Amino acid sequence: MVGNPKRWIYGLMLIALIVPVIAACGPQPAAQPTAAPAQPTAASAQPTAPASELASLSGDIIIDGSSTVYPPTAAAAEEFSRLAPNVRVSVGISGTGGGFKKFCNGETDISNASRPIREEEQAICAQNGIEFIELPVAYDGLSVVVNPQNDWVTCLTVAELKKIWEPAAQGVITNWNQVREGFPNRPLVLLGAGTDSGTFDYFTEAIVGEAKASRGDYQATEDDNVTITGVSGDLNAMGYLGYAYVVENQGKIKPIAIDNGNGCVEPSFETIADASYQPLSRPLFIYVNKEAAERPEVQAFVNFYLSPEFTPIIQTPQVGYVKLSDELYAAIAKRFNDRVLGTMVRPGEEVGLTLDRYLTGEMPPLPSSAPTFDYATLSGDIIIDGSSTVYPPTAAAAEEFSRLASNVRVSVGISGTGGGFKKFCNGETDISNASRPIREEEQAICAQNGIEFIELPVAYDGLSVVVNPQNDWATCLTVAELKKIWEPAAQGVITNWNQVREGFPDRPLVLLGAGTDSGTFDYFTEAIVGEAKASRGDYQATEDDNVTITGVSGDLNAMGYLGYAYVVENQGKIKPIAVDNGNGCVEPSFETIADATYQPLSRPLFIYVNKEAAERPEVQAFVNFYLSPEFTPIIQTPQVGYVKLSDELYAAIAKRFNDRVVGTLVKPGEEVGLTLDRYLGK
């Protein structure tokens, strides 16, 4: 059996400085499973050497790379040494990137990697004549950990983790109370993987959205034991590392759950195996030098590593990772014994990577590109209604589209998000503009009427609180002050500016805002009051934002709220004020909406397409144009006034439409703070 993993890990760090290390055991990570366990067929089974042949083997096998992949590889080396005592297997730790540097310079036989090999690393290998065989060996769940005495954080959203770790957080997000309202006033102490680590690359890609995009003011290390020591010794600390180290260090560190949009999920053998722990589940790899693979001792070691004699040990508390299926190990062993060279992972596929391709030996097809259209031949009518907030980008798309498809008439009406859904779910419209996701009761009406829909985010908005330009006392309001003004209990009570804040003048408080059928009304009340549709009723309500603009611009005492596009379009007539959500006063702008610092009033905007209407060529053409690089840059101009999504998001959303993916990806209660990673499949 495998010895104590901690003993081997610490032993390696000391002995590696003196002599080659006969590897050991320890923890390990995981990723998404692919196929149900199955026994390998005779044709795909790896060759097994009799014990007498293994005993006769000799030589040295040099391995280096990822600290995450160290535990299973060291465990394999230890078990293999019992069968082949004359083969010395040394296993070093220099991080995935550091391991590939040595491997591509011909210094090692095998490279441990917690992510697939990158294009630039492949290029260095090619320059040096190093051919390689890529072999997945296990699944890991990269785990975010805190001190066991930390009693305030049990789950963080991906958005909160991004807020902590993104480059913009450096020197800015330094206290736990900046992560979430209600967290204590305590310094935020961060530990994590070094920049040569595949764990660093994967974590930043999965959480921040770009590999190697991270704040730099944290304690970085290639040795996960340093992170364990730091977190276990500091109540204020947070770190991240492979799940195996969590298993091996229970009581010293505490893993927290991650909410990727589908609720809080903790890392475990089960959640890693069933792929519910996202986006931090991942496969682990070894890379074998093809020339080294011709040596008998390397052939024997790799086949043992992938064999039913060893792989069950991977998913034990002593090692701590999730094993692949027997069928997958057999296919991967065949890949090695057939000397199949190169990688099966394209750039950008690391996060959410599945291993089915290693079963079939074929790369999955690239996402289908958007269809092309002969605009001149198109004709017909497209009827759109709904949110006044989403009116500007949709109307702009309709106008630009009419230049290409002059025989298609696109009408865009305004009846509010709720009013739009009433018409849409009754089959009166083809597309519904919405400044919030569709509600359960609206979905039920659609279902009753046989209306299937496709949900498509189209832009970001910053719902803006506005006053008269001559108002010189209100430049920033806290969320608590806004709640004081707008909550139901304020009706007939909070009627003067001097009741909002001491020092404000004795002036009547005149309020204008969205009508009750508006998605803007729903979102504002949810974000500010804490409950959708919970609002005082003694204000001028309208589904038309231009009414709010006229009212605020004509009355020094007035306040209203509306979409940011109307602020951009009406500069000089109305003045946006900053909102303090606990992190200081932030005004709405293209920049603060895009980087999500304008909270809690930043939000995505949507269109909903009737699936039956989506089969009509003119509707297909319009929606694809709306989401295309030909139009989307116009969204973020003063003429439209919203913040565009990333090109990657628009491509994924267009694919969602062209694949006719029906239904919503937003659960009840997720509207405020909603991020769109889920539309990328993250």
Protein Blocks (a to p, Z undefined) as FASTA:
>chain_A
ZZdfklmmmmmmmmmmmmccddddddddddddfbdcddddfklpccdddfklmmmpgcdd
ddedjfklmmmmmmmmmmmmmmmmmbccddddebjklmmmmmmnopafbdcdfbdcdfkl
mmmmmmnopacddddfbdcdddddddfklckbfbdcfklmmmmmmmklgoklmcfklmpg
hiacdddddddddfkbfklmmmmmmmnopghiacfbbcddfbfklmmmmmmmomkbccdd
dfklmmmmgojaccddddehiapadddfklmmnopacckbccddddddfklmmpmklmmm
mmmmmpmklmmmmmgfklopacddfklmmmmmmmmmnopgcjfbdehilgopafklmmno
pacddddddddddfklggcddddedjfklmmmmmmmmmmmmmmmmmbccddddebjklmm
mmmmnopafbdcdfbdcdfklmmmmmmnopacddddfbdcdddddddfklckbmbdcfkl
mmmmmmmklgoklmcfklmpghiacdddddddddfkbfklmmmmmmmnopghiacfbbcd
dfbfklmmmmmmmomkbccdddfklmmmmgojaccddddehiapadddfklmmnopacck
bccddddddfklmmpmklmmmmmmmmpmklmmmmmgfklopacddfklmmmmmmmmmnop
gcjfbdehilgopafklmnoZZ
